[in-house]
Amino acid sequence: MSKTITVTKWGGTLGVRLPKEFVSKTGLTDKSKMQFRVVGNAIMLSVPDAQRRHIPLSERMEKALMDDSCDITPYEITEEDREWLDMPSVGEEFPW
């Protein structure tokens, strides 16, 4: 997601307002803490893990399907793929 925003002078500092859709995706609220760093000429803002809003898989899948970021073309399973998928467990593999 990308959007152009305007930098505004606030007292002796500069600030930006975060668009509502960014705020709702990150779960930010008033007085939330964010991590800030400069990488090259980019400013990186991130929400600490403890503050991130849990987004259920169903919501993530729905969004991916709605914004065309998910390729839902059927995948053809080859005979070799089928052999791997059908192999019995021989150790501590995750049971499918």
Secondary structure, DSSP 8 states (H G I E B T S, - for coil): -------EEETTEEE----HHHHHHHT--TT---EEEEETTEEEEE--GGG-----HHHHHHHHHHTT-S--------HHHHHHHH----SS----
